[in-house]
């Protein structure tokens, strides 16, 4: 395999050439909302859970990573991974968003700035 071929594969793998996928994002939102109706506790726990992550995720062009500057740790969750797959909005944020109620529970998922993707 030529070096150029490796670079093209790497670029596609990490998302450099990734196009936003609004149709898939819409399907994921519908799917997540259906799962939320079936088992809100499980979905809330899955979405709120984050695991520490390294430089590769931090530098990934679409995966959404949380950085806690106070302690210098980075973490990623399921929604950050899903947003990484469907692409980022023009402002660099994920296009799938969770709407929380006053008690910190997810009420629904939706597309942010859908006209901008």
Buried (B, 14 or more C-beta within 10 A) or exposed (E): EEEEEEEEEEEEEBBEEBEBBBEBBBEBBEEBBEBBEEEEEEBBEBBBEBEEBEEEBEEBBBBBBEEEEEEEEBBBBBBBBBBBBBBBBEEEEBBBBBEBEEEEBBBBBBBBEEEEB
